[in-house]
């Protein structure tokens, strides 16, 4: 009998074999590898296991009795009659490795000349643009568009991390540093999940998040860390929310006559139109008011810290 067992391996995770795959490889009288399994074959050879490369299924079919064939999942399609084991199950997120690999290819010699010349500064506008497009897809509740636009946001993360990996020492970081910092932050800021802080409701989670951030960042005011480049409405809402949770003053709320968010939107749009008719810029006016409030928050926060 030629090939006795087919072992599928991951081209993204070379050398990784689950228990079933490892038992099959070590017990076989001969191990063959199709091109898609080349990385795993190289890793096995480095570990002292003989592996013979074969170019195609026909060559593998001529193997001696009891041979094991390593193949990438897409190469295994024509071997339905051969028993198989999944030698390297890919964990969720494995295709993120492809993103990193493609980005590396684009930035490396022989890749894309446009990608190769980009910098953080030339790319920053795209990050905002893609984030807005992803936001629109979410508002439209369009899952197809969400999938595409979130991919474009992910591209920007991978792109900036790849650019940073080429920076001079002191400014250099890579995508693993980005991911590692994110994981550490998520674990640190969820003690009710990963530590012994006990169960919390949503309000307690938000308070705890702010407290942990304040300790981490050594921030003295709720204004610190809030982007000033975001639209004035979201900037003001973020500051008011942080101030309320910190027990600091919030601007007096206007009387709200709208019955629901849709009516509120219509009233706000009416204010924008009325301002335009007077030659005023509603966004600029609101931004001025929010900036003034941010300054007042800084004064109040610093006074409390010094008192």
Secondary structure, DSSP 8 states (H G I E B T S, - for coil): ----EEEEE-SSSTT---HHHHHHHHH-S-EEE-GGGHHHHHHHHHTT---EE-SSHHHHHT--TT-EEEEEGGGGGG-TTS-EEESS---TTTTHHHHHHHHHHHHSTTS-HHHHT--HHHHHHHHHHHHHHHHHHHHTT-HHHHHHHHHHHHHHHHHHHHHHTTS-TTT---HHHHHHHHHHHHHHT-HHHHSSS----HHHHHHHHHHHHHHHHT-SSTTTT--SSS-HHHHHHHHHHHHHHHT-----------SSHHHHHHHHHHHHHHHHHTT--HHHHHHHHHHHHHHHHHHHHHHHHH-
